[in-house]
Amino acid sequence: MSDDDLPTTTRERLADVARRYFLEDRTKLDIARELGISRFKVARLLDQARATGVVTIAIHGPEPVDADLSRRLAEHLALDETVVVRPSGRPVRDAVGAAGAQWLQRELTPGEVLGLGWGRTLATMVEAIDRLPDVAVVQLTGAVGSDLTDSPVELVRKAAVTSGGQAHPIFAPLLVSDAETAAALRRQPDIAAALALYDAVTTAVVSIGSWDPPSSQLREWMAPDERDDLLRRGVRAEVAATFVDDEGTLIGKDYVDRCLAITAEQLRLVPRVVALAGGSEKALAVRAAARGGLVTALVTDTALAGEVLELPPVVVSGRGG
């Protein structure tokens, strides 16, 4: 029997007992005395409350981390660190986002410059952050689409509010029509001020978009002819508007010239670049980003980790410029 099937009086009684026990921290004996029933009856009512859904229990904490798999994956991808979480009954994006928030809260130190990319997993991460030290927060790419929930402007704003530091947003699109328009926008004072901070970023958090198989918001947003053009050139992944093929080689410079974003050269000079990615379909994209030297750390889930470990190990030559 579910909560909906219970008579109103029964549901109210179960809720009353559960409220006293779980929220008011009364003992079963105290509740029994207050209600004039035995403590064994209280125990049965509490069991019934859980069985019927009157009471549900959620554990809000970091996802379980597979330490051995994390170590193996870091070695396999030639990264400084990986965090592999086992999603415990919730969506992979939520689990990876929460783990990313834990990593950021643990690793950031006051006075750093934090660079934030964009994407659904990063939005989940920012929502999961409870606290941050006093850091400046800069937007690493212009905006894509019109969904404010995933907007990098909103992510930067929320992170800065949490840290108490200064926000440096970019109120402009990620990809514009031509290189001349992009160059003109880069000269705008507020945009130029944000771009000037890229060389000072100490920790960057980015997402990895997969182009084949498709799992990329940028891929979805681009015009079909442009998307097909990049696919013909062999794009496998994108990281903050940097496009790479399976070998990690940069491609699509003509598109990059139209983007307002941190460059691959600047990203490779950031001391720590942690990528958040989940789902086995992104395995090839994650490997390509690692081969290109675009990331130093990865937060992911067991499914993606297992898929990556089936691929040949990575040798990186791109970090440092």
Sequence and secondary structure as in RCSB ss.txt:
>XXXX:A:sequence
MSDDDLPTTTRERLADVARRYFLEDRTKLDIARELGISRFKVARLLDQARATGVVTIAIHGPEPVDADLSRRLAE
HLALDETVVVRPSGRPVRDAVGAAGAQWLQRELTPGEVLGLGWGRTLATMVEAIDRLPDVAVVQLTGAVGSDLTD
SPVELVRKAAVTSGGQAHPIFAPLLVSDAETAAALRRQPDIAAALALYDAVTTAVVSIGSWDPPSSQLREWMAPD
ERDDLLRRGVRAEVAATFVDDEGTLIGKDYVDRCLAITAEQLRLVPRVVALAGGSEKALAVRAAARGGLVTALVT
DTALAGEVLELPPVVVSGRGG
>XXXX:A:secstr
  GGGS HHHHHHHHHHHIIIIIS   HHHHHHHHTS HHHHHHHHHHHHHTTSS     S   B HHHHHHHHH
HHT SEEEEE   SS HHHHHHHHHHHHHHHH  TT EEEE  SHHHHHHHHH     S EEEESB B SS TTT
 HHHHHHHHHHHHT  EE   SBSB S HHHHHHHHTSHHHHHHHHTGGG SEEEEE EEETTEE HHHHHS HH
HHHHHHHTT  EEETTEEE TT  EE HHHHTTB B  HHHHHHSSEEEEE  SGGGHHHHHHHHHTT  SEEEE
EHHHHHHHHTS       TT 
